[in-house]
């Protein structure tokens, strides 16, 4: 196989299977964590139709990964900026951050929903 073809196949594989946090885990549901205090362990940035978001792992859940709602995406984007400024990996910045997962709520206009969260340590 030609070298350029190998590179293309590897790039295609990384684009479709590229998030290491997915391996050996199932997609968790935020509703299952409602009311829980959880500890961030790892985060992996992803880009979708609506922009950037993250896949995350929590210390308390070794079987699932979660895709971040807007508020947690914003927190992790701040962490990404700090990691870049300090020359360290994102996981070094965010590991150990405790979050309390709140309920899903309707927006004021009633047309959308969002997940409330509180950083507790």
PyMOL commands that set and color helices and strands:
alter all, ss='L'
color gray80, all
select helices_A, chain A and resi 3-17+30-33+70-86+90-94
alter helices_A, ss='H'
color red, helices_A
select strands_A, chain A and resi 26-27+37-48+51-58+61-67+98-106+113-119
alter strands_A, ss='S'
color yellow, strands_A
deselect
rebuild
show_as cartoon
